[in-house]
Amino acid sequence: MADVNNNPDNPIINIRSFGENPQQVASFVGSLHPRSAFDRKNPVLVTAKHFPGHGDTTEDSHLALPRLDADHDRIEAVELTPFRSAIAAGVDAVMTAHLAVPALDPDNVPATVSSKILTGVLREELGFHGLVVTDAMDMQGLAAMFDPAEASVRAIEAGADVLLMPKRPEEAIRGVVAGGGKRQNQPQTPG
C-alpha cells in the first residue's frame, strides 16, 4: 500500500496505509524489495497500489469516482513520493486507482483509463517498466462510466497490462479483441 493516509475523511485507506507522512510511507514501501518476497518454490510479485495515490480522497472507489483535488506540486511531493521509492526498489507491478486527478488529467476520467497518468506519469516521468495492473474493473469508480468492453480497451490503451476482475469477462475480452488496440467509437486517423 503506497497510499499516504493524509485525509481523515477517507473511507477506504485508513490503517492499510503505512501512515500520513509521505517520507515515512516511502521508506516502508521502499523496504519491501521484491527479492524479499521471492522464493523459488513460491514466487510472488510485489505490487504498489493505488497509483497515483488514493489517500487524500473522500469517496470509496468501490461505490463512486473519487477525485484527488490537489495541485501538481502537492501530488509530486506527497502522493508520488512512495511510488518513486517503490520503483527505485524494483517493484514488479503497480496497481492503478479508479480516481480522477484533474491536475494530471483534466479530462476527469479514472486514472485507470488515462494515458496521461499511466503512460505519461507512471511510465515516462517515473520510469516504471514493470506490469501495470488495474484495480478491480467491477468497482463503480470505473464501471459506472464505461461498459466492460470500453473500460478494458481504454485501460489497455492507457498503459495497463493486466485487467483485474472485469464485470463481465467475456464482454471485456470481446471488446479488447474487436478493439484491436483502438478505442471503440473513436475516429481513427490515417497511417
VOMAR-399048 format. One line per field, with one value per residue (C-alpha): residue number from 1; residue in three letters; x, y, z. Coordinates in Angstrom, 2 decimals. Layout:
REM residues N
i [NUM_...]
aa [ALA_...]
east [X_...]
north [Y_...]
up [Z_...]
//
This chain:
REM residues 191
i [1_2_3_4_5_6_7_8_9_10_11_12_13_14_15_16_17_18_19_20_21_22_23_24_25_26_27_28_29_30_31_32_33_34_35_36_37_38_39_40_41_42_43_44_45_46_47_48_49_50_51_52_53_54_55_56_57_58_59_60_61_62_63_64_65_66_67_68_69_70_71_72_73_74_75_76_77_78_79_80_81_82_83_84_85_86_87_88_89_90_91_92_93_94_95_96_97_98_99_100_101_102_103_104_105_106_107_108_109_110_111_112_113_114_115_116_117_118_119_120_121_122_123_124_125_126_127_128_129_130_131_132_133_134_135_136_137_138_139_140_141_142_143_144_145_146_147_148_149_150_151_152_153_154_155_156_157_158_159_160_161_162_163_164_165_166_167_168_169_170_171_172_173_174_175_176_177_178_179_180_181_182_183_184_185_186_187_188_189_190_191]
aa [MET_ALA_ASP_VAL_ASN_ASN_ASN_PRO_ASP_ASN_PRO_ILE_ILE_ASN_ILE_ARG_SER_PHE_GLY_GLU_ASN_PRO_GLN_GLN_VAL_ALA_SER_PHE_VAL_GLY_SER_LEU_HIS_PRO_ARG_SER_ALA_PHE_ASP_ARG_LYS_ASN_PRO_VAL_LEU_VAL_THR_ALA_LYS_HIS_PHE_PRO_GLY_HIS_GLY_ASP_THR_THR_GLU_ASP_SER_HIS_LEU_ALA_LEU_PRO_ARG_LEU_ASP_ALA_ASP_HIS_ASP_ARG_ILE_GLU_ALA_VAL_GLU_LEU_THR_PRO_PHE_ARG_SER_ALA_ILE_ALA_ALA_GLY_VAL_ASP_ALA_VAL_MET_THR_ALA_HIS_LEU_ALA_VAL_PRO_ALA_LEU_ASP_PRO_ASP_ASN_VAL_PRO_ALA_THR_VAL_SER_SER_LYS_ILE_LEU_THR_GLY_VAL_LEU_ARG_GLU_GLU_LEU_GLY_PHE_HIS_GLY_LEU_VAL_VAL_THR_ASP_ALA_MET_ASP_MET_GLN_GLY_LEU_ALA_ALA_MET_PHE_ASP_PRO_ALA_GLU_ALA_SER_VAL_ARG_ALA_ILE_GLU_ALA_GLY_ALA_ASP_VAL_LEU_LEU_MET_PRO_LYS_ARG_PRO_GLU_GLU_ALA_ILE_ARG_GLY_VAL_VAL_ALA_GLY_GLY_GLY_LYS_ARG_GLN_ASN_GLN_PRO_GLN_THR_PRO_GLY]
east [0.00_1.78_-1.08_-0.40_-3.26_-3.43_-7.21_-9.16_-12.37_-11.02_-13.42_-11.18_-7.42_-7.32_-4.98_-3.99_-1.52_1.90_0.95_0.31_3.89_4.99_8.65_7.71_5.38_8.11_10.61_8.37_7.28_10.89_11.94_9.58_12.07_10.76_13.59_12.37_9.10_10.72_11.34_11.93_9.08_6.54_7.41_5.42_5.19_5.40_2.80_2.46_-1.05_-3.21_-1.48_-1.27_-2.40_-5.78_-5.06_-6.46_-9.95_-13.35_-15.15_-14.86_-13.89_-15.92_-19.03_-18.21_-15.43_-13.25_-11.30_-7.83_-8.16_-4.55_-2.26_0.59_3.32_1.49_0.89_4.60_5.60_3.06_1.26_4.08_6.86_6.08_5.68_9.10_10.51_8.74_10.05_13.59_13.35_12.40_8.69_7.30_3.87_1.86_-1.91_-4.00_-6.65_-10.13_-9.99_-9.98_-6.89_-7.57_-4.03_-2.65_-5.52_-8.17_-10.48_-11.93_-11.56_-10.34_-6.54_-7.02_-8.08_-5.86_-2.83_-1.71_-1.43_-0.43_1.85_2.77_3.36_3.99_5.93_7.60_8.03_8.67_10.38_8.36_8.88_7.06_3.46_0.61_-2.40_-5.82_-7.73_-10.86_-12.67_-16.07_-15.72_-18.20_-15.47_-14.87_-17.88_-20.40_-18.68_-17.87_-19.21_-16.73_-15.59_-14.89_-13.28_-10.97_-9.94_-9.38_-7.28_-5.04_-4.65_-3.78_-0.94_-2.41_-1.04_-3.43_-7.19_-8.29_-11.85_-13.82_-17.53_-18.39_-15.13_-16.41_-17.63_-14.30_-12.38_-14.60_-14.12_-10.34_-10.22_-12.64_-10.91_-7.61_-5.86_-8.06_-10.72_-14.22_-16.33_-13.29_-12.38_-9.13_-6.55_-4.91_-1.45]
north [0.00_3.12_5.47_8.30_8.37_12.15_12.66_11.68_11.58_8.86_5.90_3.24_3.63_4.01_1.59_-0.12_2.73_2.99_6.47_10.09_11.23_10.74_10.12_7.54_5.75_5.87_4.37_1.43_0.90_1.02_-1.57_-4.15_-5.14_-7.76_-10.15_-10.24_-11.79_-14.22_-17.84_-20.36_-22.63_-19.85_-16.76_-13.61_-10.36_-7.26_-4.62_-1.00_0.45_2.66_4.79_7.79_7.87_7.26_8.66_12.17_11.30_11.27_8.73_4.96_3.92_0.72_2.93_6.14_8.01_9.82_12.96_13.90_17.69_18.66_20.68_19.12_20.22_18.75_15.46_15.31_15.94_13.70_11.08_10.19_10.01_6.42_5.26_6.66_4.69_1.51_1.89_2.54_-0.65_-2.63_-3.22_-5.75_-4.19_-1.05_-1.17_1.71_3.70_4.44_8.13_11.38_13.57_16.87_18.18_15.21_14.69_17.41_15.00_13.84_10.13_7.46_7.13_3.51_4.70_7.79_7.57_10.92_9.27_5.66_6.28_9.94_10.00_6.37_5.11_8.23_10.57_7.97_5.44_2.39_-0.59_-3.37_-4.58_-2.11_-3.85_-2.24_-2.22_-4.38_-3.33_-4.06_-1.19_1.65_4.30_2.86_0.65_3.49_5.38_2.65_-0.77_-3.65_-3.69_0.04_0.17_-2.71_-1.20_2.22_0.73_-1.17_1.89_3.95_1.58_-1.22_-4.74_-6.71_-6.19_-7.29_-8.60_-7.12_-7.03_-9.31_-11.01_-12.37_-8.91_-7.39_-9.96_-9.42_-5.66_-5.93_-8.34_-6.23_-3.01_-4.33_-1.77_1.06_2.56_1.74_4.55_6.75_8.04_6.53_8.73_7.51_5.94]
up [0.00_-1.24_-0.41_2.03_4.56_4.85_4.79_7.94_5.87_3.57_3.88_2.36_3.01_6.81_8.60_5.35_4.80_6.41_7.63_6.84_6.25_2.61_3.52_6.16_3.73_1.07_3.49_4.35_0.75_-0.43_2.14_0.61_-2.04_-4.50_-3.62_-0.03_-1.26_-3.68_-3.02_-5.80_-4.77_-4.28_-6.31_-5.56_-7.49_-5.31_-6.23_-5.13_-5.09_-5.71_-8.35_-8.38_-4.71_-3.07_0.40_0.02_-1.24_0.45_-1.75_-1.83_-5.38_-4.90_-4.90_-6.85_-8.66_-6.10_-7.01_-5.90_-5.85_-5.26_-7.48_-9.44_-7.00_-4.00_-5.88_-6.75_-3.12_-1.38_-3.46_-5.88_-3.26_-2.13_-5.75_-6.61_-3.69_-4.80_-8.35_-7.11_-5.01_-8.12_-7.51_-10.02_-10.57_-9.88_-9.39_-10.69_-8.85_-10.11_-9.25_-11.17_-10.84_-12.64_-12.07_-14.03_-16.48_-16.84_-18.73_-15.36_-16.17_-13.76_-13.67_-14.79_-18.26_-18.51_-20.79_-19.34_-15.93_-16.70_-19.67_-19.13_-15.39_-14.39_-17.41_-18.79_-15.82_-13.10_-15.40_-14.36_-16.69_-14.83_-15.00_-14.69_-13.13_-12.91_-9.68_-9.88_-13.06_-11.49_-8.99_-9.54_-9.78_-13.25_-14.07_-13.70_-16.53_-19.05_-20.01_-19.52_-23.16_-23.37_-19.93_-20.89_-24.21_-22.61_-19.79_-22.20_-24.43_-21.36_-20.49_-18.36_-18.87_-16.67_-16.33_-12.87_-12.43_-15.35_-14.53_-17.48_-18.54_-21.86_-22.88_-21.86_-23.92_-26.96_-26.64_-26.48_-29.43_-31.50_-30.48_-31.77_-29.60_-30.88_-28.65_-29.87_-31.36_-31.84_-35.30_-36.49_-38.13_-41.34_-41.36]
//
